[in-house]
Amino acid sequence: MSRNLNYLEGRTICVVFCKLQNEDAFGRTRDEENAQFDFKTLFGRASIVDPGYLEVIGQGMTFRVPPSAYKHIFPNDGTDIIGKAEFFVMIKVSGIDL
């Protein structure tokens, strides 16, 4: 993990959990032509902990963003689901209900 995340400290961030609908046991779509996703969001403030790890604190919980998702952190692009958060991160989930 070589990415410097200090610029996120204290900033508002939206975690967007994305789950592929109708996925197979390997998390792949069973219908490539009509693939759809479910989304769930977590809004909070970024906190850098244990040198170099990002946690999002908000909505009564703390979520540690997996390092594999760090490359998917972006400034707010105006998409409605992100709301007024300054940054967002997309995280693909599989095998759980959203």
C-alpha positions as CSV (number, residue, x, y, z in Angstrom):
1,M,0.0,0.0,0.0
2,S,2.0,3.0,-1.3
3,R,-0.9,5.5,-1.7
4,N,-0.8,8.6,0.5
5,L,-4.3,9.1,1.9
6,N,-3.6,12.0,4.3
7,Y,-5.5,14.5,2.0
8,L,-8.7,12.6,3.0
9,E,-8.3,13.2,6.8
10,G,-11.5,14.7,8.2
11,R,-13.1,15.1,4.7
12,T,-16.6,13.9,4.0
13,I,-16.7,10.6,2.0
14,C,-19.4,8.3,0.6
15,V,-18.7,4.6,0.5
16,V,-20.7,3.1,-2.4
17,F,-21.2,-0.7,-2.0
18,C,-22.0,-2.3,-5.3
19,K,-23.4,-5.8,-5.7
20,L,-24.1,-7.5,-8.9
21,Q,-27.6,-8.9,-9.1
22,N,-28.1,-12.5,-10.1
23,E,-24.4,-13.4,-9.6
24,D,-22.9,-16.9,-9.8
25,A,-20.8,-18.5,-7.1
26,F,-17.7,-16.6,-8.4
27,G,-19.4,-13.2,-8.3
28,R,-19.8,-13.0,-12.1
29,T,-23.0,-12.1,-13.9
30,R,-25.3,-14.8,-15.2
31,D,-26.8,-12.3,-17.7
32,E,-24.1,-10.2,-19.4
33,E,-26.5,-8.3,-21.7
34,N,-28.7,-7.1,-18.8
35,A,-26.4,-7.0,-15.8
36,Q,-27.8,-4.9,-13.0
37,F,-26.4,-3.7,-9.6
38,D,-27.7,-3.1,-6.2
39,F,-26.2,-0.1,-4.3
40,K,-25.9,0.9,-0.7
41,T,-24.2,4.0,0.7
42,L,-22.4,4.9,3.9
43,F,-21.7,8.6,4.5
44,G,-19.1,9.7,7.0
45,R,-15.8,11.4,7.7
46,A,-12.5,9.9,6.6
47,S,-9.9,9.0,9.3
48,I,-6.4,7.8,8.6
49,V,-5.5,5.1,11.2
50,D,-2.7,2.5,11.7
51,P,-0.4,4.5,9.4
52,G,-2.0,4.4,5.9
53,Y,-5.4,2.8,6.5
54,L,-8.6,4.6,5.7
55,E,-11.6,4.3,8.0
56,V,-15.0,6.0,7.4
57,I,-16.7,7.0,10.6
58,G,-20.4,7.8,10.3
59,Q,-24.0,6.6,10.6
60,G,-23.3,4.9,14.0
61,M,-20.5,2.7,12.6
62,T,-16.9,2.6,11.5
63,F,-15.9,0.9,8.2
64,R,-12.3,0.2,7.2
65,V,-11.9,0.6,3.5
66,P,-10.0,-2.3,2.0
67,P,-6.6,-1.2,0.5
68,S,-7.7,-2.8,-2.8
69,A,-10.3,-0.1,-3.1
70,Y,-7.9,2.8,-2.6
71,K,-7.5,3.2,-6.4
72,H,-11.2,3.7,-6.6
73,I,-11.3,6.9,-4.4
74,F,-12.5,9.9,-6.4
75,P,-13.6,13.5,-5.9
76,N,-17.4,14.0,-6.0
77,D,-18.5,14.0,-9.6
78,G,-22.0,15.3,-9.0
79,T,-23.7,11.9,-9.1
80,D,-26.9,12.0,-7.0
81,I,-26.1,9.0,-4.9
82,I,-22.9,10.6,-3.6
83,G,-24.8,13.6,-2.2
84,K,-22.7,16.4,-0.7
85,A,-19.7,14.2,0.2
86,E,-16.4,15.6,-1.0
87,F,-15.1,12.2,-2.1
88,F,-16.4,8.7,-2.8
89,V,-15.1,5.2,-3.1
90,M,-16.7,2.3,-5.0
91,I,-16.4,-1.1,-3.3
92,K,-17.7,-4.3,-5.0
93,V,-19.2,-6.8,-2.6
94,S,-20.3,-10.4,-3.2
95,G,-22.1,-13.1,-1.3
96,I,-23.9,-10.7,1.1
97,D,-27.2,-8.9,1.0
98,L,-27.3,-5.1,0.7
